[in-house]
Amino acid sequence: MADPTLEALVPRPSRRGGAALVVLALAVLVAAWVVPALVRPTIGTGSSAAGREFPAERRELVLAEITPGGWGGVTVNGVDDVPGAHVVGAWAVEGVSDALRTMPAVDVASDEYVTRLGVTDADRLPRRVAPGRSATLVVLWQIDSCRTAADGGAVSTPVHLRGPLGNARVETVPASPMLGGTEWSDGTPCVP
């Protein structure tokens, strides 16, 4: 025997309730498909990149335009070393630097040159880049081995990113040093 009090508490099936469950299930499926793409930390690279050598210091400065994709922007956490070179400093400067168009002549040491480009301590990585805003990734490299940097150096540099939800990812950016060979642009051999 069924208890009439208990039966009164059991909801009766209805078309409206069934339709609402179907709509809710579809919304959950669409969100599961769309949201990861929106919050995945990613940076697109622009067509602008530039470099400047400091042969006396065995250093090279590389600038590359980056633009965060997805929702919520991205935090650029760091740049990995590449074969033959290690990172001395890395910054993300808001906006596209004029230096990407025309880099000033080298008449000072590399650290002073970075300062003259308008790079500040506030730009040092890790640095958040707002969604839809371009930035200039500035990397100062110390060349440890010219041969390795020229022959084995990656065309792209691994860059560590963090999304708005704390999710991490590594992407590559064309910001590696010594891609032009084993001598500096002034003709000085880069040894060893």
N, C-alpha and C positions, 0 to 999 in steps of 0.2 A: 504494500500500500504506500502510496506517495503522500507525503506530508503537504497539505495545501499551503501552509505558511512558507515552506521552502520553495515550492513551485512559484509562488508569487515573486520571489527574489530573482529567479532565473530570467534573464532578458530574452525576449522573443526575437527571432531573426526577422530582419526587415531589409528591404532592397536598399534603402538609404544607408543603413549601417554597413552593409556589404560593399556598396559603392565607395563609402568613405575609407574602408580598409584597403580597397584596391588602389585608390588615389594615394593614400599614405604609403603603401608599399612601393608604388612607382616613384614617389618623391624621394624615398630613401635610396632607391637604386640609382636615380639620376644624381643625387648628392654624392653618393659613394664614387661615382664615375667622374664628376666634375670637380669636386673640392680638392682632391690631391693635386690636380694640374694647376689649380689656382694658387695653392699655398706652397708648391714646390719652389725652393729657392733656385733661381736661374738668372744668368746675366747674358745678354746678347752683346756681341762686340760690334762696334761701329766700324766704319771703313777707315778710320783714322788711327794711325800708330806712328810713333816717332822714336828716335833714339839719339843719344849723344855719348861720345866716348871721352874718357879721361885716362889716356895712356900712362901718364906719370904715376897715377894711383892704381892702375890696373882695374879700373871701374867702368861700368857702363850704366847709363840711365835710360830706361825704357818707359814710354808713356803709351797707354792704349785706352781708347774710349770704351766705356761699358754702360749698359742700360739694363736695369733689373726688369725681369718679366714676372708675370703673375700678380697676385694680390698682396698688398702689405709691404712691398719693398723687400730688401735683402740686406743682411749684414755681411760685409766682406771681412772674414776673420783673419786670413793670412794667405801667403804665397809660399809654395814649396821651392826649395832649392832645386837646381837642375844640374846635370852632369857638367862639371867644370866651373861652376859658379854658385855662390851662395848669396842670399838676400841680406843686404846691409840695412835696408829700410824699405817699407812699403806703405803707401798712402792711397786713399781714395778721396779725390778732390771734387766737390760738387761742380757740375757744369763741365763743358768741354773746354779744355785749356787752349788758349791761343798758341801755346807751344806745340800743339799737334799740327798746326798749320805752318808755323815758322819758329823753329827753336832758336833762341838767341845764341850768339857766338860764345864759345868757351873762353873765358878769361879769368876764371876763378876755380877754386877747388870744388869737387863734386858736392860736398855738403852745402857750401855757400850757393852754388848754382841751384840746388833744390829750393833753398829759401827764396832766391830771386824769382823763381817760377811762381811764388805765392803759396807754396805748400807750408802748412803750419802743423804744430803738434796735434791740434784737434783733428787733423785729417789722417793721422796715423792709424793703421789697422789695429784692432778691428774697428770698422766704421760702417754705420748704417747708410744705405742709399735709398732715398724715397722712391716709391713706385712711379714709373713713368718719367723719372728724371735721369738724365745722363750724368755720368761722372767720368773723371779721368783717373785711371789706375796708374800710379807712378811707382816704379820699382827701381831701386838702386842696387846694382849687382856688383859683387867683388869677384873678379875673374881669378879663379884658382889655377886653372889649366886651360890655356888657349886652345890647345889641340882638342881636348875633350869637349870644350864648349862649342867649338866650331864643327867638329865631326859628330859628336854624340849628343850635342845639345838638342833639347826638344824644340820643335817649332812653336809649340804651345806650352804654356806654364800652368801647372795645377794651382787653382785658386780655391780656397775653402770658403764655403758660403753657409749661412744659417738663415732659415726662413722665419716668418712671423710667429710660427708655432714652435720654434726651437728645433725644427727638423734640419739636419745637416746634409750637405752635398758638396762634391768636388767637381768643378768644371775647369775646362782649359781655356786660356786666353793667350792670344799671340803677343807675349811679352817676354820672350827669352832673349838672352844676350848673345853676342858673337855669332850671328848667323851669316855674316859676310865673309868669313874666312879666318886665316891665322895671322893677319896683320891689321893694325889699327888703320883707320881711314887716312891718317897722315903719312902712311907708308912705313911707320915704325913696326918692326917685327914684334909680334906678340909671342914671347917665349916664357916659359916652356909650354 
